[in-house]
Amino acid sequence: MRTIFLGAPGTGKGTQASVLAEKYNIPQISTGDILRQAVSEGTELGKQAKSIMESGGLVSDDIIIALIKERLARPDCASGYILDGFPRTVPQAQSLDDILQDSAPIDGVVYFDVPEEIIITRLTSRRVCSKCGYIYNLITDPPSEDGKCRICGGEIMQRDDDKEETVRNRLKVYKEKTAPLKDYYLEQQKLYVVDGTRNVDQVRADIDKIFQKFSKA
Ligand code: AP5
């Protein structure tokens, strides 16, 4: 089960990846989470990424590709993984093809289709648990009334890049740099489109059906 979750910011990739990774017992590899952790730990990578992420831009391909190459070589990726937020540019996708040349290729790419107006509402109302990372939404899935995480009791926070102005810039960057990947994987006959406007459980059921196809192939 080697998959890529592709889609604009706020389309639900992280929400679905965390649950499906657990269900299928494979790692969720989120480049955004790896970078955010580096920023919070103040590592060299975090220092390089911080201002780029705050503005809604993309961290350089070289840094991200090196990071993914090292991550995919770890033993927990042997039976599969969900790539969440990678690749994000055509050079990243080409590098992934190169990295996987001598091992198993990607089974398929799940593309989350959601219109821009819905994305902006979802992202400006997104909140996350600072301790366990659970993704909330003030409208559809709010945290408990005391403002704490329902799962672990951790503090709830808003991501720095979820302010409306930054969200709009992230969408602009997405259109320029990441949207062309849809055609890239369509040409490879690996693209599976999911209607991301349906509720979380419906979207999950759709992806589950796609995963069943991969496991039978
Ligand atoms: P990253 O963390 O990857 O952010 P993103 O791709 O912008 O994705 P998001 O996490 O914003 O959205 P999502 O699709 O996961 O949505 P979610 O499930 O949370 O990247 C952050 C930054 O890191 C980038 O801007 C860049 O700077 C850098 N970076 C990362 N990877 C990089 C790379 N490869 N190259 C270069 N730079 C990189 O859902 C959103 C909200 O909607 C939540 O509140 C959720 O509860 C709600 N929701 C989800 N599904 C539904 C549904 N079906 N119905 C109703 N609400 C829903």
Boltz pocket constraint, residues with backbone or C-beta under 6 A from the ligand:
constraints:
  - pocket:
      binder: B
      contacts: [[A, 7], [A, 8], [A, 9], [A, 10], [A, 11], [A, 12], [A, 13], [A, 14], [A, 15], [A, 16], [A, 31], [A, 32], [A, 33], [A, 35], [A, 49], [A, 52], [A, 53], [A, 56], [A, 57], [A, 58], [A, 59], [A, 60], [A, 64], [A, 84], [A, 85], [A, 86], [A, 87], [A, 88], [A, 92], [A, 122], [A, 123], [A, 125], [A, 126], [A, 127], [A, 135], [A, 136], [A, 137], [A, 138], [A, 140], [A, 141], [A, 161], [A, 170], [A, 196], [A, 197], [A, 198], [A, 199], [A, 200], [A, 201], [A, 203]]
      max_distance: 6.0
